[in-house]
């Protein structure tokens, strides 16, 4: 049996492309490899593919079989023809995936191969369509050295020696040389490098402490540093600094290299002229008026310089349009300025549906700003009922201005049917704070933990590293203060003891304490995302600082499918497996029946810990009783619980339920004391239950804070998601189609009879 390896090692062995055709018995290392192989075959043949049904093992719920189908399979859309072409791969005992069924024939005309180049599998397609066919063609151009294109360059424009783009004479950098933008400085240095015989990368950037805007940039030789074996610690670089006038000036220039340079003619062939995703943060005013193009036909006037690049716009637009053919809920919006792409936003139907369930606490993840990412890729992330990260939308952000962030936030808000989140975790920069306040007035904006830690290292690094006493006092003040009075007293003592009253950063952070100190955050719902941490990276290591355009879409879809498969696996486990009970309490059985496995473990830990606490009633005023609950043998750990005897409303000073949505050990101890055997329904958040994806409308109806717009959005997405599953199941055979259609018509008749 012939085998096909992973994408990085996949070779077309034999002459031509005829041997790419699938056959029963063809073996792969993974289902993803099979999908990519079928995608390549589709590109060569003249059609597009989709992911079809999957089948799970009855014993452990793991995926045991997958179907990959022609994009015209089924009849859900007018563009589909019920095409029967597909492959099915089955996982065997060795862990390999083997094709066990293959239907080759289509019931529609196939497209010319060259028209398929920008399909959803465009990165892989290009390597076949545009490549040189010979024995041993490697996909995705993997035979290139890692640093051949160290910054993921896409535009391969050849520069003439001694000239800049457009024929202008190239000038060797010199101190005092001025540019209108950092991007212009980069292009000049790139042209100089091409004519001299070396390659460059984007180096460090420096930000203003006042507004977070970039004030200084370094462009370095590609052999700078020692992170890779091909790097030699070369010291050649230029640094440009932004002036009050808005111009950028070269204030440092090291010309000498510690390695041999390439012949200029060879360098010309290799060095591209522009980086995709290089962003110039200097634009601050309204310059060239453009428009926002959205997929619902609306246009809005916008402005400022485009920084993402036409290459990204062309490929993403093709991707968006192909996704809309398959997913009627797919939404995208693009900022255009004089025909050039600025910010881009997109969300598929599943993300929009997830927002109706899990959009109460969101993370606006702009971690691309930590380093020199090629792509200014930002994400809206929520937390699902398994406490996993769930994607709620993506964006490429043109620059770090208030206007850009405002546009992205507003577009997300509109795509999610205008449902207002309760809280948001995002960076603390002035532009982001202003944008959030404008789009979501009154929302609790919590600062990103990574940025807080970075600022601490920057402003308190010396004390935190060499003075263990300061670190102890600082952490105790921040993380152990229980009341505003305790925090203020500890803060002032810290400043006095270490003579830090004049520290500007500490003064600023005290003024913003409600956005980062745990004491002020725990009364707001953040889905349990730790205050001093965050949630797991959604895409992990798939998308990183150097992901180039030719791989971005493929890796994005692979990472998205991987996360959604994890969610499906946990859904299966929660429905088919039962956690072990540690007590005979009815409350424990109640929560095991309702909660997902992950959330039940959180509750179970609180229940077991409640047995290590002592409770004492300290006052009673009518129906209101107050209890002091403390940990055994630890008088310092104590909390106040207030219980309303008539409606069983309960409040604990630890505020775990308000922050996380699960009752704490202190409340559970009081329930044991007053013999409450069932948790009141208002303290079982539906978002944490096994059926969080279904039947959630009742939660909004009973929630006085839920608007009719919220309710309608949740109903629409709930029905849409279930309808997609229904159509997929009903279109698998003619017999099922007839049954599904009959049920649908009967359902419509019943709905029409409702008042």
N, C-alpha and C positions, 0 to 999 in steps of 0.2 A: 504494500500500500504506500503510495507516495504521500509525503507530508508537506505541509506548508507551515512555516514558522511565524514568528511575530512580525509586525510591520517593519521593525528595524532590520530584520534579517530576511524579509521576503524577497525572493529573486524570481525573475521570469527565466526559467532554465530552458532550453530548446529555442529554436529559431522562431521569429515572429511572435504573434500573440494568440495563435490558435490554441495553444496548450493552456490558456487561461480558462477555458470552458470548464465549468464544474462537472463532476461525475460522482455517482454513488460510490462511497468508499474513500473519497478524498478527506484527508485528516488535517486538523488544525490544532494549535496549542490552546486556543480559547475561542469562545463564540464571537468576540470582537474581531479576531483575525478572520473568521469566516465571513463576517459582515463586510470587512474591508476588501476581502478577495472578491466577493460578489459585486461590490460597488465598482471595482476596477473592471470586472467582466462586463458590467452594465454600461460603463462609459465606452468601452471598446465596441460594444454591440449596438448601442444607441437607445438606451432607456435609463430610467432612474429607479431607485429602490426605496423601500420603506421597511421599518422593522415591523414584523407581523406578530402573530401570537407567540406566547411562551407557555411552556408546560412545566409543572412542578412535580417533584417527587412527593408521593403520599406519605412517605416515612419521615422526611425531615424538612419538606417545604422548599428545598433548594431547586434552582432551575435545572431541568434535565433535558429540555429540548427547546429549540428556537426556530422560527420561520422568518425568512427575509424574502419580501415579496416585491413584485413590480409596483411602481408608484400608482399605476392605474388599476390595481387590485381593488375589488369592492365597488359599491355604487353610492357611497356616502356623499360624493360631490359629482356635479354634472360632468366634470372632466375625467371621471373614472369610467372604465369600460368593463369592469369585472374580469380583468386579465388574470389568467390562471398561473402565469409564470412565477416560480418561486424555488427556493432551496430550503430544505429543513436539515438542521444539524442536531445530532443526538450526542449527549455526553456518555462516554463509555467508562468502564471501570478504571482504566489507566489514567483518567482525567482528561484525555484528549476529546476533541469534538469531531464527529465524523458525519459527512453528508449521507443521510439515509433516504432522501427523496429529492428529486430534481425534476421540475417541469420547465422545459426549455421554450416551448412555443407561446407566442403572444397573440392576442386577438386584436391588435392594433398595429398601425404602421410604426416602425422604429425611426428614430431621428438620426440625421447624419452625425457621425462621431464628433466632428468639430463643434457642433452646437451644444455638446454636453460638457464642455470644458469648465463651465462655471456653475455646475450643478451643486447640490449639497455636498457632494464628496469632492469638490473642486481641488483641494490640496493634493489628494491622491491622483485625481484625474489628470492634472497637468503633467505629472511626471511620466504618464504613459503617452498622452496625446502629443506633447511637445518634445518628448525625449528622443534620443538616438537609439534605435532598436538594434540590439546586438545581444549575444549570449551574455547572461549575467547582468541584465539591467537591474539596478537597485532602486527601489521606490523611495519617493520623498527625498531624493538627492542626498542620501545618507552617506555616500562615499566621500562627500566634501569634508574637509577638516573642520573641526568645531569652530575654529577661529577664522576660517576663510571668510565667513560673513558674521563677524562677532556680534553684530548688533541687529541681526535679523533683517537686513536690508531687502527692500523689494524693488526699488527703481534702479535698473542697471543702465544708467546713462553714461556713456563713455566720455571722459573729459580729455580734451587736447592738452598736451604738455604745456604748462605755462599759461593756461587760460582757465578762467572760471566759466561756470555755466552761462551760456549765451554769448560766448566769445570775448567777454570782458577780460582784460589782463589780470592774471592772478598775482597778488602781492604777498611776499613773505611777511609773516606776522612781525610786528615790532611794538615795543612799549608805547602806549598812547594811541594806537590805532583804534579808530572809532567805527562802530556798526550801529545800525538802527535797531537791531534786535539780536538776541543771543543766537537765534536760528541763522541769521546772516553770518555771524562770527563762526558758527559751526561749519557752514558751507565753505567759507573761505579757507578755514584750516583743513577741511576735507580735500578741497581742490589742491592746496599746497602739498598735502600728504601724497595725493595721487601723482603729482608731478615730481615729487622728491623720491618716492619709492617706499612708503610705509602706509599702514592702515591705522585708523583711529577709532576710539570708543568715547562714549560720554562718561566723564568722571564724576567727581563729587559736585553737589550743589549746596548752596548756603541760603538760608531763609532769614527774613527779618523777624526779630522777636516781637515787633509791634503788630504786624498784620499777616505774617506767615508767607508773604510773597517771596519769590526767589530773587536774591540780590546779586548772586555770584555763581558762575559756572566754570568747571574745568573740563577741557577736552584733552584726552591723553592718547598716547601711542597705544596700539592694540596689544603691545607686549609689556605694558605697565603691569605691576603686581606679580604675584607668584601663585595665583589660584589655580592655574593650569600648567601642565608641563611645557606648553609652548610659550609661556610668558617668562620674561627674563628680568623683570623689575626695571624696565626701561624708564628713565626719568624725563623723557621729552613730553612737554605739554604746553598748552596756553591756558591762561585764566582770564576771563572777562568779567567786569564788574559793572553793575548798573549805576548810572549817575542820576543826580536829581533831575537832569534835563530829559531823562528817558533813554539816552544813548547808552551803549555798552562799550566799554573801553578795555583794551588789553592792558592789564597791570602786571602780568607775569608771563614770561615766555622762556622756556628752556628748549634749545634747538638740538642739542647733542643727544644721540642715541647710543646705547651700549650693545648694538647688534648691527649686522650688515643690512643695508637697505636693498630692496629689489630694484632691478633696472626699471626706470620710469615707464617704459613701454609696457612691461608686464604689469606694473602697478596700475596703469590706466585701465587695463582690462578687468581688473579685480575690484577696484575701488568704486563704489557707487556714490551718488551725489547727495542722497538725502536719507534720513532715518525716518521710518514710519513711527509716529507717536512722539517725535521730539516736539515738546511744547514750550512756547515762549510765553511766560507769565506777565509780560510787561504791558500788554494791551489792557487799558483800563477805561477807555472812553468809547463813545459810539462813533464808529468810523464809517464803515461801508455797510449800508443797509442791505439785508437779504431777507430770506423768508424761512419759516419752519414748514417743512413738508411732512405731513402725516398720512398714515394709510387710511384715514377716514375722510381724506379730501380737504382738510382745513389747512390754512396757511396763516402764519403769524409773523409779523416783522421782527427781525432780529439783527444783530450786528456783531462786530469784532472780527479779528483775524482768524482764519481757519488754520488749525494746527494738526488735524488728524491725517489728512492727505487723501487725494483722489483715489489712490489705489485701494485703500480701506473702504471708501464709500462704494466704489464699483462692485467689489466682491461682496460686501455686506448686503447691499441692495439686492443683488442676485440671490443671495442666501435667504433674505427676508421674503422675497416674492415666492421662492420655491416652498418655503415653510407655510406661507398662507394658503397655498394650494392644498396642503395636507391638513392644516389646522386652522379652522375658521375663527378660532379665538386668538390667533396670533396677532399681536399689536406691535407696531414700530413707529417711531417718529424720528425725523432727521432735521437738524438745523443746517440750513444752507446759507452761504454768504457769497454772493457773486458766483454761484455755481459750485462753490467748494464746500466740502463737508466740514461741519464743526462738531457739535455734540450729537450723539446717536443714542437712542434708547430702544430696547425691545424686551418683550415678555411673551412667552407662548401661553396657550390656553391653560395649561396645567399650572403655570406660575400664577396666573390671574385667579384661578380657582383656589390655589393654596392660600392666596392672600385673603380670600373671604373666610378662610378657616383660621389662619395663623398670622394675620396681618396686624394683630394687636400690639405686638412688641417687635420692632424691626431694627436691623443693623444696616446702616449705610456704610458699606465697607469700601473705603478708598485707600486700602493698604498699598496700592501701586505707588503712592506718594512716599513710601518709606525709602525707596531707592530709585535708580534710573530705569524704570520700566519703559520698554518700547511702546507699550500700549497703555494709555490712561484708562484702564478697565476698572470700573466700579460696579458694585453689586448691591442689591437690596436683598437681605437675608432675613428669614424668619426662623422660628423654632417650631417644629411639628410636634405631634402628640407622642413621639418617641424621643423627644428632646434632641432630635437631629437637626442640623441646619437644612433649610429648605429655600430654594431660590425663588425670589419674588420679582425679579427683573434685573436687567443688566444695562450698563451705559458705557459709552466712551465719552469722556468729558474734555471739551476743547481746551479749557484753561481753568485756573483756580480762582476765577472771579466770582463775586456774588451772583452776577447775572447767569453764569453758566450753571452753578449749583442750583439756583432758583428754577431754571428751565428744566433741569433733570428731575428735581423733586416734584414740580408741578405736573410734568408729563407722567411720572410714575403714579401720582395721585389720580390723574384722569384715567389712566389705563386700568387702575384698580377700582373703577366705578365710584371714585370719590369717597372711599371708606377711610375714615380718619384713624390713624394708629394712636394708641395710648402713650407710647414712649418710643424714643429713637436713640440709638447709640451711634455717635458719629464723632469726627475729629472736632477739636475745640477752636480751630482757626476762625478768625473774625468773619471771613466770607461765608463759611459754612454755617456759623451761628446765625448770621443775619438772614441767610436763605431759609433756614429751618423756621426761624421766628416769623418770617413773612408767609411761608406756605402753610405751616402748622402752628398757628398761634395758640399758646397755652399748653403745648405738648412738653413733656419733661425730656429735655435733651441731656443725655448722659455722655460724658467725654469718653473717647476710646481709651482702653487701658494701655495699649501699646504706646500711644502718644504721651500719656501721663508719665509712663516709665521712662520714655526717651527724654522728656523735659526734666524729670528728676535727675537723670544722669548728667544732663547738660548743665543744670543749675546747682545741683547739690552733690555732684559726683564725688568730689574730694571728701566731703564730710561722710557720705554714705559708705565710702570704701575704706577710709582709715580710722573713722571714729565709730566704734561699735555702739557706744553709748548714745550717740545722736540717732543712729538707725533704730535702736530700740525705742527711744522716746518718740521718734517721728512715727514709726509704725503703730505704736500704742495709741498715740493721739488720733491717727487717721482711722484705724480699724477697730479700736476697742471702746471708743466714746459712745455712750448710750443715749445721751441727751445733748441738746444744743449748748446747755450750760457747761457740761463736762468737756465738750469739745473746745469751747472758747477758753476755758481755764487751762486746758492742756496745751492749746496752741500758744497762748500768751506765755506760759511757762517755758515752752520750747524756744520761742524767740528770745526771751530774756536770758535763759541759761546759756545759749550758744551765740548770743549777740548777733541775731539775724534780723533785727527789726528793720534794717535798711535794705534787706534783700527784696528787690522789685518783683521778682517772680513769685515769691511767697506771698507778698501783698496782693498780687493779682489773683493768685489761686484761692486765697481766703475769700476774696470778693465773689468768686465763682464756686464756692464750696458746695452749693446745692447741686452742682453738675458732676461731682466726682467723689465726694466723701460719702461712704456707705450709710452713715447716719441719715443723710438727707435723701437717699435714693430708695431705701427699703420700703417706703410707703407707696411706691409706684410699681405697677406690674412690669417686670422685665423678663418674664418667662424663665426665671431662675438663672439667667446668664450671670456668672460670677462677677462681682464688682471689680476684683483685682485681676481679672482674666478676660476671656472671651469665649466664643464658640469655635469649634473645629473649622479649619479652613475648608470652604466648600469644594474647591477644585484640587486641594492638596498640592502636590508638586506637578500636576499636569500642566497648569498654566503658570509661568514664572516670568521673571524680569526680561528674559531673552526670547520669549516665544514669538517667532516670526509669523507674518501674515499667512504664509502658505500652509502653516500647521494649525493656526488659531481655531478655525471653525471645526475642524476634525477633532481636536483635543477638547474643545468646549463641549461638543455633543457627547463625546465619550465620557467626560466627567459628569455631565448632567445625567446621562443614562445610568452611570454607576451609582450616583446618589439615589436616584429614584428606584433602582433595583434594591438598594439597601432598605428603603422605606417599604417596598412591597414585601421584602423578606420579614421585616419586623411586624408588618400587618399580619402576615401569615402566622408568625410565631405567637403573637398576642391572641389570635383567634383560636389557635389549635394547641397551645401549650399552657400549662398552669404552673404558677409559682408555688413553692412550698410554703405552707402556713406554719408560723412559729407559735401562735397562740390559739386559744379557743374563743377569742373575741369575735362577736358578730360583725364588728366594724372591719376587722381584717378580711373576713370573707366578703363583705360588701364591696370593699375596694378592690379586691382581687378580681371580682366579677366585672367591675366597671373599668378600671384603669388599664392602660397598656402595661406590658411587663416592666418597662423602664420606669415609668412613673410610679407603679405599684411598689417597686423596690425603694424609691425615695420615701413613700408613705410608710412602708413597713419599717424602715430604719427609724423614723420618728416615733412610731408606735413602740418599738422595742426600747428606744431610749427613754420613753416616758416612764418606764418602770424604774429607772434610776433617778427619778425626781420625787420630791415631796411637795404636796400641796396643802395650803392652809387658807381657809376663808378669813379675810381680814375685815370685811364690811358687808352690810346688806342694807340697801335703801329701796324698799318696795320690791319691785321685780328685778332690780339690778344688784348683782352680787359681784364682789371683787375677791380674787384669789391671788396669793403670792405663791409662785412655783419656783423652787430652787433645786439645783442639782445636789444629790446626796454628798455630804462631806465637802461641799464647795459653796460657801456663803456668797462668793463673788459672782457666781452665775445664777442670777435670779431674774424673773420677769413677772409682770402683772397681767393677769387675765381678767377681763370684764365680761360677764355673762348676763344676757337678758333672758329671764326665765320664761317669758311669755312667747317670744318668737324664736328663741335659741340663737339670737345673734351674739357673736362672740368676737372679742378683739384681744389680741396679745401684743404686748409692748415690743416683742421681737419682730413683729410684722412680716413673718415668713409667708403667710397666706397672701398678703397684699403684694409681695415681691415675686413669689414663686407660684402661687395658686394651689398650694398643698398645705393642709393644716399641720401645725408644728406640734412638737412633743408636749409643750406647756398646755395647749388647748386640749390635747388628747388626755392629759393627766386630769384636767378638770372634768372632762366628759366621764372619765372613770369614777370620779368622786361623786358625781350627781346621777350616775347610772344612765347616761345617754348611750343607747346601744346601737343607734344608726346615725351616721353623719347626715345632717340636714342637706337636702339637695343643692342648696345655694352654695355649699362648700365643696361640691364635686364639679369642677369646671369641665364642661363638655369637651373643651379643646384637649384635655388630657385623657379622654376615654378611648376605648377601642373603636367606638363608632363615631369618632370625631369628624369623619368625612361625610357622615350621613345623619340626618335628623337634627342638625345643629340649629335649624331655624327657630325652634322653641326657645333656645337660649336668648336669642335676640329679642323675641317677643316679650320675654319676662324681664329683660334688662331695660330699665327705664332710660338708660343712656343710649340705647340703640335706636337709630332713626329709621324711617321708612325706606330711605335710600340704602342704608345698610342691609335691611331685610330683603329688598328686591335684588340687590347685588348677590347676596348669598343664595337666594332661590335660583337666580339665573345660572350661576356657576355650578350649583349643586345638580340642577337638572341637566346642564350641558355635559358635565363629567359623566353622569350616569347614562346619558343618551349615547355618548361616544362608546362606552363599554357595551351598551345594548346593541348598537349598530354593528360593532365588531363581531359580536357573538352571533347576530342574526344573519350576517352576510357570508357565513362560512359554507353554506350549502343552500340549495333551492328549497329543501324541506324546512330548514330553520328559518329561511327568509319568509316563507308563507305563514309559519306560526308567529314570527315576530311582527309581521305586518298586521295579522288579524288581531293580535293583542293591542297593538298601537291604535288601530282604528276603534276598537272597543273602548280603550282608555280615553280617546278624544271625545267619543260620544258621551261618556260619563262626565267629563270635565265641562262639556257644553251644557249639560243639564244642571250644573251647580248654579246657585243664585249669585 
